[in-house]
């Protein structure tokens, strides 16, 4: 008898969203790494300096851009992998534990990203709360499926 997957809708819907977010974020990560390399090799152009000054943002160092880019790339790849796994296994309660582990990894990277932002002086509470929505919803859907798998084994 096949167990009903109570977290199917959450895993499937959020999985699709995090795949899209992961792909878009990956391009941002690559551009951060490229900007870091440009800063290191050539420095910033006057136009870029003016853009940073207009926004009131501190001019980042090459190493800050590289670390931010790598952290973002890792997070992007995790989002893509978790999204694909969530969509593929959304209806299989026996895969709830795998999805839950991926969800906790997304939440963990969210926390690391927030800590890095706080250390760099760019922490934004509202942004952090908004960026927690999809990892938390994904993990919740995975937990619902994992719990259903445990109920079916009793």
N, C-alpha and C positions, 0 to 999 in steps of 0.2 A: 504494500500500500504506500502510495506516495504522500509525503507530508505536504500540507499547504504552507506556502512561504508567506508569512505575515509581513515581512520586510521587503517584498518584491517591488512594490511601487516606489518606495524610498530609494532602494538600491538602483533600480533601473533609471529613474528620473535623475537622481543626483549623480549617478554614474555617467550619464550622457553629459551633464553640465560640467563635471570635473574633467572629462576628456577634452571638451572645448576649452575650458580654462587652462588646462595643462598645455595644450598646443599653443594657445596665444601667449601664455607666460614663457614658454620656451623661446619664442622669438624675442621677447623682452630680455631674457637672460643672455641670449647671444649678443644682443645689442649692448648690454651692460659690459660684457667681457670685451667686446670690440672697443667700446669707449674707454675702458680701462687701459687697453693696449695703446690706444691713440694718445691718451694722457701721458702714458709712460714714455712713448717714443717722441712725440711732438709737442706735448703740452696742449692746453686748450686755446682755441682761436678766440679772438676778441668777441665774436658773436656769441660763442658758448658762454664765455665769462659774463657777458651782459645778460644772457638768458637766466643764468643762475642768480645773478644779482637782482634781477627784476622779480623773481619769485621768492627772494629772501632765503634761498637755499644755500647752505655752505657748499663750497666747491669741493667735491670728493677727490681723494687721492686715487691713484691708479690701483693700489692694493685694496682700497675700500670697494671700488667698482668691481674688481675681480672677485673678491669674496662674495659680494652681493650677487654677482652673476652666477657664480658656481652654486651658491645656496638656492637661488631661484631655479637653476637648471635641474638640480636634484629634486626640488619640490615639484617641478613641472613633470619630470619623468615619473615620479611617484603618483601624481594625479592621473596621468595617462594610464599607467598600469592598474591603479586601483579602479579607475573608471571602467576600463575594459573588463576586468575581473568582475566588478559589480554588475555590469550589464549582462555578461555571459552567464554568471551564476546566480542571478537574482531570484530565480525560481527553485534553487536547489538549497534546501535548508542545511544539508550536510556540508556545504561550503561556507556556512555562516561564520565559522571560526576564522577561516582564511580572510574573509572580507573584514571581519572585526579587527584582525591584526593589521591589515592595511589601513583601516580607519584610524586605529591608534597611532600608526606611523604618521599619517597625515596630521593628526592633532599634535603629535610630538614636534614635527617640523614647523607647524604653526607657532608653537611655543618658542622654538629656537629662533625663528624669524623675528618674533616679537622681542625676544631678549637681545638679539643682534641690533635691532632698530633702537632699542633703549640705550644700548651701549654707544651707538653712533650718534645719539641725540635726535633721532628721527621717529621716535615712538609716537603713535597716534592711537589713542584708546578706541575711538569710534571705528577706525579702519581695522583695528585688531578684532573688534567684536563682529564686524561684518564679515571679515575673512574667516572667522571660525564657523560660520553657518554651515557651509557645505561639508567640511570634515565631520562636524558633529552630527548632521543629518545622515551622512553615509554610515557613520559608526552606529547610530541608533538603528538604522535599517538592518545592518549586519547583526547587531545584538538580538533584534527580534527574530531573525532567521536562526541564529545560534540557539536561542532559547527554545524555539519550536523543534529544532533537531533534538535537543535534550528531552523535551516532553514526549517525543515520538519513541525514544529509546526506553522509557520507563515501563 
